[in-house]
Amino acid sequence: MAIDLRSDTVTKPSDGMRNAMVKADVGDDVYGEDPTINQLEEAAADLLQMESALFCASGTQSNLLALLCHCKRGEEYIVGQQAHTYQYEGGGAAALGSIHPQPLNFEHDGTLDLDKVLNLIKPDDFHFPQTRLLCLENTRGGRVLPISYLDSARKFVDTNNLNMHLDGARIFNAAVDLNIHASKISHYFDSVSFCLSKGLGAPVGSILCGTTDVIKKARRWRKTLGGGMRQAGLLAAAGLYALENNIERLSEDHANAKLLADGLNEIKQLNIRSDDVNTNIIFLELDNVNQEELRTYLKSKGILIQGRNKIRLVTHLDISKKDIAITLKAFKNFFN
């Protein structure tokens, strides 16, 4: 089996997860009658201590639903220039919601400078779209947003009459790194999206959590987008298994990422800031290195990586310490 470091979306369901899927009790979810989906939504809402939750096909869908619930046609959300909800989700907010994005660059630590955000909030003037929402991302490039920043951001949006959504695809990685319960992060937000199919190891699915009103709107929008699923409890069972078994073990992925980063830092052609490796993601900037040659060489050794200007390496539940050792040896051999 290849050592696949391209993403934590490449994980395969474990035997325990597959067994849970086989045994899942199912019904018609469009009628609200799939007991396993209902159980998953209740568990997710309880875990993040939010009022309600909705099972979605993907993180792209759950984030789009949040934008559609918080913003009307012609209204605006403020978002990071490189954020998933702006750059990597097909332009759905603009294409399907007629929602105007106002991007700005992230700071190095993954935050959005709130003074810069303030300058982007539009005045009450019919020349401008009305600013309704601030979107944050946690983790951002593997970096964890400090709780102190989330507290400041909450006070900021309250002062400026905005809502705040979290693309929390890896919110549990953030919580494990901070050694806190995920609800200590989620309670700052009006809605939170998180992925079941990344570090948690489920084959498919994401969850949108929020107020009862937000999730009621989201359920309607999900149907509009073709996301009403029938006996999808087979998928929800994998999500339940992930929430019950795969959160605490994320610390193993973080430890493996740190081990990989420390080993790569021994290669003089590479430079990784160890304080940037908070969770399970490492970025390599390769100056004067033919990246295609590197990818081809590593692939010949059974190691898969990806990236353009930067190489991103992601650890996950299918990557072991032995895999890290093999990867480090291959990198060192290439550069030697």
C-alpha positions, 0 to 999 in steps of 0.5 A: 500500500502506498504511503499517501501524504497528499491529504487526510481525505485519502483514508480507508474505513477501518474494519470497525467502521465498515462493520458499523456501516453494515449493521446501520439501521436506515430509513428515508432521511428526506422524511426525517426517518433515518434513525442513524442520521438522526442519531449522528446529527444529535450527537454532533450538535451535542458534541459542539453544544449547538442547538442543531445539526445537519448531515451533508454530503461534503464540506463544500456543501455544508459551508455553502449551506451556511453562507446561503443561510447567513447571506441573501442575494447581493449581500457580502461575506468577509473571508480569507483570500486563500480560504476554502470558502472562497478559493476552493469550493467552486465559487458556489456562494457567488454562482448559486447564492449571488453572494458577494465575497470580500477576501483579504489575506490571512496573517501568518498565524492563520488569523484575519486582522480584525482592524483590516476586517473593520475597514472592509465592512461596507457602510449603509449605502446602496452603492455597496453590498451589505456585509453580513458575515465573517468566515474563519477557518480552523485549522488554517494550513495546519495552524490552530487559531488561539482561543484569545483570538476567537474571543476577540473575533466574537466581540468584534462581530457582535459590535459590528452586527455580523454573524460568524461562521467557522469552516472547522473542517479540522476543528477536532485537530484544533481542539486536540492541539489545544487540549480542550473540548471542541465546544470551547471553540464552537461556542464562539460561532453562529454556525460551524462546519466540520468534516467526517472524511478528513482526519476522522477517517469516515469515507464521506460526509460533513456536518453543519451545526448551528441554531435551530433556525439556521439548520432549518434553513440549511435543510431546505437549501440542502434539498434545493442543491440536490442534497436530500439523501434517502437511506444514507444511514449507511454513511452516517454510521461511519460518521458516528463511529468516527466521532466515538473512536477517532477524535482522541487518536488525532494526537498520534497524527500530530506526533507523526507530523512533528516527527516528519518535520523534525526529520526533514529539517535535518536536510539542508535544502529544506527549512520548516518552521517547527512552530508552524507544525501544530497539527497534522499538516506540513508545508515545504518550500522548495527553492531550486528543486525540481518538484516534478522530479521529487514527486516522481522519485518518491512515487517510485518508492511508494510515497505520494505527495502533491503541491505546486509552489509548496509541497503539503504533507498530511499525516492521518490514521493510515500513516504509521511511525514506520511510514514516517521513517520510510518517507524520511529515508526517501527524502534524504536519499533524493537530496543526497 
